[in-house]
Amino acid sequence: MDVIGITGGIGSGKSTVSNYLRSLGYEIIDADGISRQLTGAGSPILKELGAAFGGGIFTQEGDLDRKKLAEIVFCDPAKNRLLQSIVTVKVKESVEEPPAAVYCHCEGEGNRRGQDPGFPGSGRGVCPVSGCAAAV
């Protein structure tokens, strides 16, 4: 199976390209969507995240405040790895047939272009904060 990874900043057209490929019959694995589902209100992962990073990562309504969490993990590589150990593994598990190789291309600390933050040495990774499921 061929795999195409789509990455880019906010407003760069990732959704447009994904929708186009979907219209052609390609299966789309949306790692950001999976991450958002897994960290939705009341999810067990939220409890793990709260225990790891404190209550300051939640909104007043109890939802995950992704911006606050990003501020914590992007300035501390150890905390970034902790976040990945909580969320990335669950994103991977939720994908029945993960692609052969996915690399994180976001510019967060510890996630430099071409590195595989979630699964060192395995050739697979998804950045749970930025949601990028990068290129093969």
Secondary structure, 3 states (H helix, E strand, C coil): CCCCCECCCCCCCHHHHHHHHHHCCCCCCCHHHHHHHHCCCCCHHHHHHHHHHCHHHECCCCCECHHHHHHHHCCCHHHHHHHHHHHHHHHHHHCCCCCCCCCCCCCCCCCCCCCCCCECCCCECCCCCCCCECCC
